[in-house]
């Protein structure tokens, strides 16, 4: 199995593959619901500067309340 990489910019956040909805439904059913709600607000407001998918890893740069954006990493 080869590793593929997908990068989405701010403009690409609205175009999601079918599996994103399935994945989000699964995550919403767990204890991270409040964090996920805040993440969606950040995404809708344009605070997610970039997001990159590499195999089972997801990395994003997010503009929070601090001057410097922060990095988020998630492994599936």
C-alpha positions as CSV (number, residue, x, y, z in Angstrom):
1,X,0.0,0.0,0.0
2,X,1.4,3.4,-1.0
3,X,1.1,6.5,1.1
4,X,-0.8,9.3,-0.5
5,X,-0.8,13.0,0.5
6,X,-3.6,15.5,0.0
7,X,-3.3,19.2,0.9
8,X,-6.3,21.5,1.2
9,X,-6.0,25.2,1.4
10,X,-8.6,27.5,3.0
11,X,-10.5,27.6,-0.3
12,X,-10.8,23.8,-0.4
13,X,-12.4,23.3,3.1
14,X,-15.9,23.2,1.6
15,X,-15.2,20.4,-0.8
16,X,-15.1,17.2,1.1
17,X,-15.0,13.6,0.0
18,X,-17.8,11.3,1.1
19,X,-15.7,9.7,3.8
20,X,-15.2,13.0,5.6
21,X,-18.9,13.0,6.6
22,X,-18.7,9.4,7.8
23,X,-15.6,10.2,9.8
24,X,-17.1,13.3,11.3
25,X,-20.2,11.4,12.4
26,X,-18.1,8.9,14.1
27,X,-16.0,11.5,15.9
28,X,-19.1,13.5,16.9
29,X,-20.4,10.4,18.7
30,X,-17.4,10.4,21.1
31,X,-16.3,12.7,24.0
32,X,-14.6,15.3,21.7
33,X,-17.9,16.9,20.6
34,X,-17.2,20.4,22.3
35,X,-13.7,20.6,20.8
36,X,-15.1,19.6,17.4
37,X,-17.7,22.3,17.6
38,X,-15.1,24.9,18.2
39,X,-13.0,23.5,15.4
40,X,-15.9,23.8,13.0
41,X,-16.4,27.4,14.1
42,X,-12.7,28.1,13.4
43,X,-13.1,26.5,10.0
44,X,-16.2,28.5,9.1
45,X,-14.5,31.7,10.1
46,X,-11.5,31.0,8.0
47,X,-9.1,30.4,10.8
48,X,-7.8,27.0,9.4
49,X,-4.9,28.2,7.3
50,X,-4.0,24.9,5.9
51,X,-4.7,21.2,6.3
52,X,-2.7,18.3,5.1
53,X,-3.6,14.6,4.9
54,X,-0.7,12.0,4.9
55,X,-1.9,8.5,5.1
56,X,-3.3,8.2,8.7
57,X,-2.0,11.5,9.8
58,X,-3.7,14.9,9.6
59,X,-1.9,18.2,10.2
60,X,-3.3,21.7,10.2
61,X,-2.2,25.3,10.9
62,X,-4.9,27.3,12.8
63,X,-5.0,31.0,13.6
64,X,-6.2,31.2,17.1
65,X,-6.3,34.2,19.4
66,X,-2.5,34.4,19.6
67,X,-0.5,36.3,17.0
68,X,1.2,33.1,15.7
69,X,-0.8,30.3,14.2
70,X,-0.6,26.9,16.0
71,X,-0.2,23.4,14.6
72,X,-2.7,20.6,15.2
73,X,-1.7,17.0,14.6
74,X,-4.0,14.0,14.6
75,X,-3.3,10.3,14.0
76,X,-6.0,7.9,13.0
